């Protein structure tokens, strides 16, 4: 596995792949992770160059950090180049995610000397950047699209949703695509009462009705309507846990809203506890981006037995999943504070317990064991040609 982020890094994709790597190793697979130094969202921790954890051999090397476009571009170039040389002298089927967007080229390059690879398409570039208005059609977009098409042309591809699979085939008709949703450790994260959460007790969150957004506050996530809705809900508390590009703008918007609170990332070991410190969990995705990415925080909320407030277009795959399992509420216009406030009031007064039960039942279809079953099949096919 070529993974730009891996625990103790706090990035969600690194934590997901750590669960998968551990499960595959427990099944007898020889799993090696080639990772880089922890640096996600500026969170730096101590790290070992080499270690074996849960049966997974992990080898890390340094990588540059920084949040500017130039710094991120340099980091992508650095990781892609060092990944090539590190993978060249390793063995086995390669697995790599789509971030940074150039990383998939490593698999494509090495495929010409017979190397097999699996490309995990977590987000589709440059279409996602264009949809979020962070990238304009032009030379850079064309270069990213070229890299994406090359990565999709050979090897096997995994997407998170059927809609993303369709987009991948639009980019590269020759792509061999499997759909494997994000996963969660349903044994490590289980429902627990809010009063049993140390995080809730420490921060005075046991008594009020708590809405929680936990994870990256990224450009993919529309949060303004949610923040502004709290002006109409003085009896409730909104907790943001994490960092991201929208953290400072969200803090500025909530400057005079006393019932919006902010916390830094919580350790992975206490994720079950922090997820339990709420009554409703929030997942949000920008219109136009719903078939180009899928928030990974959904599965953790479901596993914790909390109903979901989905800020997403009604036709999106996220919204359809919530409606299918009757495990939450969907707000189609995430920028409308009144609509968001109405959904929260419905959660406060409605059949929340049944939706919470439905959420935990839905989590069972996203277990890491099911994901490992699916990945084993893809690995077998990839290894065989």
N, C-alpha and C positions, 0 to 999 in steps of 0.2 A: 504494500500500500504506500503510495506517494502522497503524503498528507501534509499540506502547509501548516495545519494546526492539529495538535494532539495533546491530551491532558499531560501536564497540569494547565495547559492553555484553556481559556474559558470559551472558545468558539464552539458553537453548537454542533457544527459539522464534525469537528474533531472528537467531540464527546460521543456523537452517534457512531462514528467509525471505531472508536475504542470499544464500544459495546459489541459491535459486530465482530471485531478482531478477537475479542475475548471469547465470544461464543464459538467462532470457527476454530480457535485453538483448542477449546474444550472438546471439540468433536474430532480432534486428531489432525487437523490441518497444521502445516508448518507456516506460521504467519510471521512475516517481518514487516515492520513499519519503518519507513524512511521519512522522518519528520524534521521540523525546523524549530528554532528557539521560540518559546512562548512570547507573544507580543500583541495578541488580539485586543483591539480597542485601547491600546496603551497599558494593558494589564500585564506586568512582567513578574514572573515568579522564578524560583530556583529550578534548574533543570539539569538532568544527567545526560551526558553524551551517549551513553549506552546503558541499557538496563533491560531486564526481563520482567514483565509485569503481567500477571494472570496468564502465563504461558506464551505471551507475545514478545518477540524480540524487537526492541525499539532502539533505533539509532538516530540521533539528532545532530544537526549542525546549525551554525549561526545563520540568521537571516535578518536583513534590515527591517526596521519598523517605519513609522511615520504615517500621517493621515492625509497629507497633501497629494494631489494627483501625480506630481512628479515622484514623490516618495513611493507611492503605491505602484507606479509604473516601473520604477527601478527594482522594487521588491519582486514584482512579477517576473521581470527579466532574470533576476538573480535566482529565484526559486526554479524557474524553468530550466535554466542552464545547469545549475547544480543537480537538479533532479535527473537530467539526462545522463550525466556522468555517474551519478550514484546508481541509477537503474541499470546502466550499461554493464556494470560489474556485479550485478545481483542475478538471481535466477527466479524462475517461476512466472506465473501469470501476474501481470501488473494490474493494479487497480488505482485509479486516480479520479478525483472530483474535478468539476469544471471551474473551480476558482483557485488560482487566477485563470482567466480565460485562455491563456497560452499553455497551460500545463498539459492539456490533452495532446499537444504536439509531440510530447515525449513518447507517448504510446505510438503515435503515427510514425515518427522517425524510426523507432526501434522495430516496428513491424516489418520494415524493409529488410531486416536481417533475421526475420523469423520469430520475433518476440510477440507473444499474445497479450492482449490487454483488454481491460474493461473500463469504459469511460462513464462515470456517474454524473449525469447531467442535472445538477441541482439548480442551475439557472441558465437561461439561454441568452447568450450574447451574440451580437450587440443589441438584439431586439429589446432586452430588458432595460438597458441603459437609455435607449431611445424612448421607450414607453414611460420611463421615469423622468424624462427630459433632462437627463444628465449627460447625454451624448447626442450629437447631431449627425445625421447622415453625412458621410464624407470619407476621407482617407482612413482615419482611425477606425470608423465603423466597418469599412470594407476589409481592413486588415483583420479585425476581430472575427468577422464573418468567414473570412478565408481560413483562419485558424480553427474555427468551430467546424466548418465543413470537412477539413482534413481529419480532425479527431473523430468525426462521425463516420468517415468513409471506410475505416478498417476496424477490426476488433469488434467488440460487443458494446452496446450502449444501454445504460439503465437510466430511466427517468422516474420521477416521483408520481406522475399522474398520466392518465390517458391523453389529456389535452397537451401536456408537454411532449408526449411521444409523437403526437400529430405534428407539432411544431418542429420537432427534430427531423421527421421525415420530409417536411417541407424544405428544410435547409439542405438535407442530404438524402435523396431517395434511396441510396444504397445502404443507409443505416440499418443495422440489425438491432432492433430495440426491444427491451423488456421493461415492464412497469413494476417497480417495487417501491411501495410507499415508505416514508420515514418510519422509524420504529422506536420503541421505548422498552425499557426493562420493567415489565409489569410486576416483577417480584421485588425490585428495589423501591418502586414508587407505588404505594397503595393508598387508598382513601384513609384519612384520619380526621378526627374532629378538629375544628379550628382551635378549640380550647387546649388541645394536646400539642399544638405547635409552639415550640420555644420562641420562634421568630414572632409569632402573633402576640404572645405574652410579653415579650421584651419591648415591643413597640406599641403596645396598647391597641391591638387590632382585634381583640377577642369580641368586644361588645358591638362595635359599629358594623354595618354592612360594608364589606370590603370588595372592591373590584381590583383585580391585579393584572398588570401587564409585566411579564417576566421574560427578559431576553434582550436581544439587540433592538435598540430603537433606531432602525435603519430607514433608508429612503423608501424602501418597499412598503413601509407601514404607515398608513394615514392615522394620525393620532390627535389632530387639532380638535375635531368635533368631540372626541371623548374627553379631552381636557376641559374644553369649554362647557360641556354638559354638567360638570361637577358644580358649576355655579348654581344650578337649579336643584341640586341634591345635597343640601347641607347635612342631612342625616347619614350620608354615606362617605366613604373614603376611597380614593383612588391611589393605588401604590404602583409606582414604576420601579422595577428592579432591573438594573443593567445600565449599559452605556450605548453609544451609537451616534450617528450623524445628526439625529434629531433630538438628542438629549438637551443640549443648550437651548435650541429654539422652544422646546416643550417647557423647559424650566422658565423661560422668559414669559411664555403664554400663561403659565400658572402662577406667576409672581404674586398676584393678589387673590389667589384661590387657596384658602387655608386648608381645604380638605383634599389637596393633592400632595402626595409625599414621594420622595425619591430616595432610593437605596442603591448601593453599588451591587455588582454581581455577587451572588452567594456561592460558596464552595459547592462543587458537585456532590460531595458527600452529604450535604445537608439539603439537597434539592427537594426531597420528599417533604421535609419540614417547612421550607419556605413556600412551596406550592400549596400546602395545607392552610396557609395563613390568609385565606380569602374565601369568599362565597361564590365568586364568579371569576373565571379567567378569560382574558381577552386575546383574540387573534385578529390581526388586521392585514389586509393586502390592498394595494392600490388598484383601482380600475385600470384595465389594460395590461396589467402584469399578472393576472391570475392564471394564465396558461403558460407563463414563462418562469414561474417559481412557485414554491409552496412553503409557507412558514413551518419550520420544524418544531416550534413550541407547542403545536396542537396536541401531539401525542402525550406529552408530559401532563398537560391539563386533564386530558381524558383519563389517564392512568390514576391521577390524584382524586378522581371522582368528583370533579368540579364541572358544572355546566359551563358552556362556552358562549361568550358574547363575540360574535363574528362580525367584524366590520368589513364587508365584502360585497361585491355586486351579486345580486340574487342568482344570476346565471353562472357564477363561478363554481368551480369544483369544490372549493372550501364551503361555500354556502349550501350546496347540494348535499354535501356530506353531513353537515349539521342538521339539515332538514330530514335527511334519510334516517338518521339515528335518533331524531327528536331529543338531542342532547344540548340544546341551547337556543339562542336567539340570534337572528340575522338582521343587521341594519344595512340596507342597500346604499344609502347615502351617508357615508362615514363623516362627511363634512357638515352635517346638519346636527347641531347640538341638541335640538329639541327631539329629533328622532332617536338619537343615542340615549338621551335621558328617559324617553318613553320606554325603550327596551330595558333599561336598568330598573325602572319602576315595575315593569312586568316581572322581572327576575326577583325583585324584592317581595312581590305580593303573589306571584304565580306558583305553579307546581314545580318548584325548584328541586325538591327531593327526588321526584321521578326523573327529571332530566339529569340529575347527578348520577342516579343509578344507571341510566341509559349511557351516560358518558363512560363510566367504568366498563360497562359491557362492550361498548364500541372499541375501547382500548385493546381488548383481547385480540382483535384482528390486526393490530399493529405491534405485536410482541416481537422482541428481538429474535426469538426462536423461529417465528414464521419468516422473518427477513432472512435469517441464516439459511433456512430451507431453500428460499428462492435464489439466494446468492450462490449456494452450492451448485444448483442447476446451471446457472449462468457460467460459473467457473469451469464446470465440467465441459460445457459446450465450447467455451473459449479455448480451453486447453486442447480440445480435440480438433480445433481448426476453425 
